[in-house]
Amino acid sequence: FFKALESITGVRAPGIHASAQMLRLSGAASRLLGSPRFLPDPESLRMSALYWYVRAGRAAAELDFKPRTARETLKDTVDYIRSHSLKAE
């Protein structure tokens, strides 16, 4: 995901991969420190260690849904965010 995002945006991907154990420790630290702003909340950290997927078969069959590639969606998302960002004056 981050390598695809790096190639689309030109912004370097993070070089460090956090293990599930590191995310659990970060969540514990977040709780102990009262969820400071520089740490994601514990539930977000827990969820980030899970594998998320969707099956589009039923939507394709019943709604004629045609999924597109993740790369195309990422590019459109980046373009949208960039077009709606506040410009520095």
KASULBEL-V755438 format. One line per field, one symbol per residue. burial: b if it has 24 or more other C-alpha atoms within 12 Angstrom, else e. A space follows every 50 residues. Layout:
burial = ???
This chain:
burial = eeeeeeeeeeeeeeeeeeeeeebbebbeeeeeeeeeeeebbbeebeeeee eeeeeeeeeeeeeeeeeeeeeeeeeeeeeeeeeeeeeee
